[in-house]
Amino acid sequence: MNKSLSDDWRRHGQEKYLKGAKLIARDYNPYKPGWDHDHCAFCGDTFSMNEGDIKQGYSTIDSYYWICNQCYDDFKDEFEWQIEDMKE
C-alpha cells in the first residue's frame, strides 16, 4: 500500500465493506425513495440533486455506498474495484 494512502485522513475501515466491490459509474440516484442525499464513503462530500453537490460518481450496485471521482482515483488500485456495466 502506498504510504501516503495508508495514513490518509479519508480511511476509516472501508476495506471491510468496499474491498473488491463491484461499482457502477453513474449519475447520482438515491438509495431509496425519500432519500435526498448520500456522502462519499471516503471524503464525505455530498451527492445529491441540489446545486453545488456532486451529481456523478461511483456507487455499489445497490446504490448504498457512493464514491466521488477523486476518491475513486486515489483508492481504486488498493481496493481492487470492479466496474460493472449498467444494465437498464
MDTraj code that builds the backbone (N, CA, C; nanometers):
import mdtraj as md
import numpy as np

residues = "MET ASN LYS SER LEU SER ASP ASP TRP ARG ARG HIS GLY GLN GLU LYS TYR LEU LYS GLY ALA LYS LEU ILE ALA ARG ASP TYR ASN PRO TYR LYS PRO GLY TRP ASP HIS ASP HIS CYS ALA PHE CYS GLY ASP THR PHE SER MET ASN GLU GLY ASP ILE LYS GLN GLY TYR SER THR ILE ASP SER TYR TYR TRP ILE CYS ASN GLN CYS TYR ASP ASP PHE LYS ASP GLU PHE GLU TRP GLN ILE GLU ASP MET LYS GLU".split()
xyz = np.array([
    [0.0851, -0.1190, 0.0000],
    [0.0000, 0.0000, 0.0000],
    [0.0885, 0.1237, 0.0000],
    [0.0482, 0.2208, -0.0742],
    [0.1178, 0.3482, -0.0797],
    [0.1125, 0.4127, 0.0590],
    [0.2292, 0.4474, 0.1137],
    [0.2376, 0.5061, 0.2478],
    [0.1464, 0.6269, 0.2627],
    [0.1405, 0.7084, 0.1594],
    [0.0580, 0.8287, 0.1688],
    [-0.0908, 0.7958, 0.1809],
    [-0.1332, 0.6805, 0.1291],
    [-0.2739, 0.6422, 0.1418],
    [-0.3010, 0.5639, 0.2697],
    [-0.2004, 0.4958, 0.3234],
    [-0.2231, 0.4144, 0.4429],
    [-0.2602, 0.4989, 0.5641],
    [-0.2129, 0.6234, 0.5678],
    [-0.2473, 0.7105, 0.6798],
    [-0.3338, 0.8281, 0.6349],
    [-0.3988, 0.8122, 0.5220],
    [-0.4863, 0.9156, 0.4660],
    [-0.6054, 0.9403, 0.5597],
    [-0.6386, 1.0657, 0.5834],
    [-0.7496, 1.1019, 0.6725],
    [-0.8832, 1.0445, 0.6275],
    [-0.8949, 1.0088, 0.4995],
    [-1.0216, 0.9565, 0.4469],
    [-1.0446, 0.8097, 0.4815],
    [-0.9440, 0.7429, 0.5310],
    [-0.9553, 0.6000, 0.5638],
    [-1.0180, 0.5814, 0.7015],
    [-1.1197, 0.4957, 0.7071],
    [-1.1793, 0.4615, 0.8368],
    [-1.2465, 0.3245, 0.8300],
    [-1.1710, 0.2269, 0.7791],
    [-1.2196, 0.0891, 0.7789],
    [-1.3024, 0.0480, 0.6589],
    [-1.3010, 0.1256, 0.5514],
    [-1.3834, 0.0943, 0.4345],
    [-1.3485, -0.0402, 0.3707],
    [-1.2257, -0.0896, 0.3946],
    [-1.1896, -0.2172, 0.3335],
    [-1.2823, -0.3299, 0.3796],
    [-1.3453, -0.3155, 0.4938],
    [-1.4374, -0.4178, 0.5450],
    [-1.5581, -0.4358, 0.4534],
    [-1.6011, -0.3289, 0.3877],
    [-1.7211, -0.3393, 0.3048],
    [-1.7013, -0.2953, 0.1602],
    [-1.5864, -0.2394, 0.1255],
    [-1.5659, -0.1951, -0.0124],
    [-1.4485, -0.2619, -0.0841],
    [-1.3705, -0.3433, -0.0159],
    [-1.2585, -0.4120, -0.0811],
    [-1.3141, -0.5094, -0.1855],
    [-1.2714, -0.4938, -0.3120],
    [-1.3158, -0.5817, -0.4194],
    [-1.4605, -0.5628, -0.4625],
    [-1.5232, -0.4546, -0.4199],
    [-1.6647, -0.4306, -0.4516],
    [-1.6858, -0.4075, -0.6011],
    [-1.8039, -0.4432, -0.6473],
    [-1.8449, -0.4113, -0.7832],
    [-1.9095, -0.2737, -0.7800],
    [-1.8599, -0.1853, -0.8648],
    [-1.9102, -0.0478, -0.8695],
    [-1.9648, -0.0157, -1.0078],
    [-2.0515, 0.0843, -1.0113],
    [-2.1060, 0.1364, -1.1359],
    [-2.0760, 0.2862, -1.1410],
    [-2.0219, 0.3320, -1.2524],
    [-2.0047, 0.4756, -1.2748],
    [-2.1400, 0.5267, -1.3234],
    [-2.1963, 0.6222, -1.2519],
    [-2.3312, 0.6675, -1.2881],
    [-2.3659, 0.8028, -1.2289],
    [-2.4781, 0.8550, -1.2790],
    [-2.5355, 0.9757, -1.2221],
    [-2.5927, 0.9400, -1.0855],
    [-2.5927, 1.0364, -0.9969],
    [-2.6471, 1.0123, -0.8632],
    [-2.7937, 0.9730, -0.8689],
    [-2.8285, 0.8707, -0.7953],
    [-2.9681, 0.8346, -0.7710],
    [-2.9767, 0.7859, -0.6271],
    [-3.0789, 0.8280, -0.5557],
    [-3.0898, 0.7937, -0.4140],
    [-3.0996, 0.6425, -0.3904],
    [-3.0522, 0.6019, -0.2743],
    [-3.0556, 0.4623, -0.2319],
    [-3.1984, 0.4096, -0.2250],
    [-3.2900, 0.4925, -0.1762],
    [-3.4308, 0.4522, -0.1664],
    [-3.5193, 0.5760, -0.1733],
    [-3.6481, 0.5579, -0.2028],
    [-3.7399, 0.6727, -0.2095],
    [-3.7371, 0.7522, -0.0781],
    [-3.7367, 0.8825, -0.0915],
    [-3.7322, 0.9696, 0.0248],
    [-3.5913, 1.0054, 0.0686],
    [-3.4936, 0.9365, 0.0164],
    [-3.3525, 0.9648, 0.0463],
    [-3.3131, 1.0846, -0.0383],
    [-3.2607, 1.1913, 0.0199],
    [-3.2324, 1.3103, -0.0608],
    [-3.0843, 1.3341, -0.0872],
    [-2.9972, 1.2582, -0.0214],
    [-2.8547, 1.2742, -0.0464],
    [-2.7764, 1.1543, 0.0071],
    [-2.6530, 1.1453, -0.0340],
    [-2.5586, 1.0458, 0.0164],
    [-2.4244, 1.1153, 0.0294],
    [-2.3302, 1.0477, 0.0928],
    [-2.1968, 1.1026, 0.1090],
    [-2.0936, 1.0076, 0.0520],
    [-1.9838, 1.0627, 0.0017],
    [-1.8725, 0.9804, -0.0432],
    [-1.8256, 0.8973, 0.0761],
    [-1.8072, 0.7682, 0.0536],
    [-1.7662, 0.6768, 0.1607],
    [-1.6264, 0.7067, 0.2135],
    [-1.5540, 0.7932, 0.1445],
    [-1.4184, 0.8275, 0.1875],
    [-1.4092, 0.9701, 0.2391],
    [-1.4344, 1.0683, 0.1549],
    [-1.4126, 1.2077, 0.1950],
    [-1.5362, 1.2740, 0.2562],
    [-1.6529, 1.2134, 0.2386],
    [-1.7742, 1.2691, 0.2969],
    [-1.8441, 1.3746, 0.2133],
    [-1.7897, 1.4081, 0.0955],
    [-1.8577, 1.5059, 0.0098],
    [-1.9987, 1.4571, -0.0222],
    [-2.0889, 1.5503, -0.0448],
    [-2.2303, 1.5197, -0.0619],
    [-2.2689, 1.4960, -0.2071],
    [-2.3387, 1.3862, -0.2289],
    [-2.4037, 1.3565, -0.3567],
    [-2.5505, 1.3915, -0.3406],
    [-2.6054, 1.4697, -0.4320],
    [-2.7489, 1.4973, -0.4330],
    [-2.7826, 1.5688, -0.5632],
    [-2.9083, 1.6004, -0.5802],
    [-2.9522, 1.6760, -0.6968],
    [-2.9491, 1.8258, -0.6683],
    [-2.9078, 1.8653, -0.5492],
    [-2.9014, 2.0073, -0.5127],
    [-2.7823, 2.0760, -0.5782],
    [-2.8006, 2.2025, -0.6086],
    [-2.6939, 2.2817, -0.6688],
    [-2.5691, 2.2788, -0.5810],
    [-2.4556, 2.2587, -0.6441],
    [-2.3292, 2.2576, -0.5727],
    [-2.2850, 2.1219, -0.5208],
    [-2.3741, 2.0241, -0.5216],
    [-2.3390, 1.8895, -0.4753],
    [-2.2941, 1.8035, -0.5928],
    [-2.2304, 1.6930, -0.5616],
    [-2.1806, 1.6017, -0.6644],
    [-2.2983, 1.5318, -0.7326],
    [-2.2934, 1.5252, -0.8647],
    [-2.4019, 1.4644, -0.9429],
    [-2.3630, 1.3305, -1.0060],
    [-2.2325, 1.3015, -1.0131],
    [-2.1859, 1.1776, -1.0747],
    [-2.0711, 1.1205, -0.9942],
    [-2.0613, 0.9889, -0.9962],
    [-1.9519, 0.9223, -0.9265],
    [-1.9653, 0.7730, -0.9449],
    [-1.9246, 0.6999, -0.8451],
    [-1.9288, 0.5537, -0.8475],
    [-2.0108, 0.5063, -0.7284],
    [-2.0926, 0.4057, -0.7515],
    [-2.1690, 0.3503, -0.6401],
    [-2.1634, 0.1993, -0.6448],
    [-2.1933, 0.1389, -0.5301],
    [-2.2109, -0.0052, -0.5288],
    [-2.3360, -0.0355, -0.6116],
    [-2.3517, -0.1594, -0.6510],
    [-2.4631, -0.1996, -0.7366],
    [-2.5975, -0.1546, -0.6786],
    [-2.6119, -0.1638, -0.5469],
    [-2.7383, -0.1279, -0.4817],
    [-2.7525, 0.0211, -0.4509],
    [-2.6544, 0.1026, -0.4898],
    [-2.6529, 0.2477, -0.4649],
    [-2.6389, 0.2849, -0.3180],
    [-2.6006, 0.1904, -0.2339],
    [-2.5889, 0.2206, -0.0910],
    [-2.4635, 0.3010, -0.0599],
    [-2.3512, 0.2624, -0.1179],
    [-2.2252, 0.3350, -0.0981],
    [-2.1906, 0.4129, -0.2234],
    [-2.1484, 0.5372, -0.2042],
    [-2.1072, 0.6244, -0.3145],
    [-1.9630, 0.6677, -0.2941],
    [-1.8908, 0.6827, -0.4051],
    [-1.7510, 0.7235, -0.4021],
    [-1.7322, 0.8330, -0.5068],
    [-1.6771, 0.9454, -0.4656],
    [-1.6546, 1.0550, -0.5604],
    [-1.5406, 1.0181, -0.6552],
    [-1.5304, 1.0899, -0.7655],
    [-1.4292, 1.0599, -0.8670],
    [-1.2869, 1.0685, -0.8122],
    [-1.2586, 1.1687, -0.7289],
    [-1.1235, 1.1837, -0.6745],
    [-1.0875, 1.0659, -0.5840],
    [-1.1780, 1.0278, -0.4956],
    [-1.1501, 0.9157, -0.4053],
    [-1.1424, 0.7843, -0.4836],
    [-1.2244, 0.7707, -0.5856],
    [-1.2142, 0.6522, -0.6710],
    [-1.0733, 0.6437, -0.7300],
    [-1.0266, 0.7526, -0.7888],
    [-0.8928, 0.7540, -0.8490],
    [-0.7844, 0.7236, -0.7459],
    [-0.7993, 0.7759, -0.6267],
    [-0.6980, 0.7588, -0.5234],
    [-0.6928, 0.6166, -0.4666],
    [-0.8072, 0.5482, -0.4595],
    [-0.8135, 0.4192, -0.3910],
    [-0.8441, 0.2988, -0.4810],
    [-0.8647, 0.3207, -0.6100],
    [-0.9093, 0.2119, -0.6992],
    [-0.8131, 0.0947, -0.7036],
    [-0.6839, 0.1194, -0.7060],
    [-0.5880, 0.0090, -0.7129],
    [-0.5855, -0.0714, -0.5830],
    [-0.5774, -0.0028, -0.4736],
    [-0.5737, -0.0712, -0.3443],
    [-0.7012, -0.1518, -0.3182],
    [-0.8154, -0.0952, -0.3503],
    [-0.9426, -0.1607, -0.3194],
    [-0.9872, -0.2596, -0.4269],
    [-0.9154, -0.2620, -0.5389],
    [-0.9419, -0.3596, -0.6454],
    [-1.0888, -0.3617, -0.6881],
    [-1.1428, -0.2424, -0.7109],
    [-1.2826, -0.2334, -0.7516],
    [-1.3026, -0.2862, -0.8916],
    [-1.4175, -0.3465, -0.9134],
    [-1.4566, -0.3974, -1.0435],
    [-1.5689, -0.3076, -1.0943],
    [-1.5502, -0.2536, -1.2146],
    [-1.6524, -0.1660, -1.2720],
    [-1.7479, -0.2500, -1.3553],
    [-1.8740, -0.2390, -1.3255],
    [-1.9796, -0.3118, -1.3950],
    [-2.0486, -0.2183, -1.4946],
    [-2.0961, -0.2769, -1.6045],
    [-2.1782, -0.2005, -1.6978],
    [-2.3177, -0.1892, -1.6382],
    [-2.3769, -0.0724, -1.6540],
    [-2.5128, -0.0520, -1.6038],
    [-2.6107, -0.1177, -1.6988],
    [-2.6942, -0.2021, -1.6465],
    [-2.7977, -0.2686, -1.7261],
    [-2.9292, -0.1951, -1.7044],
    [-2.9754, -0.1298, -1.8066],
    [-3.1016, -0.0538, -1.7948],
    [-3.2173, -0.1403, -1.8368],
])
top = md.Topology()
chain = top.add_chain()
for i, resn in enumerate(residues, 1):
    res = top.add_residue(resn, chain, resSeq=i)
    for name in ("N", "CA", "C"):
        top.add_atom(name, md.element.get_by_symbol(name[0]), res)
traj = md.Trajectory(xyz[None], top)
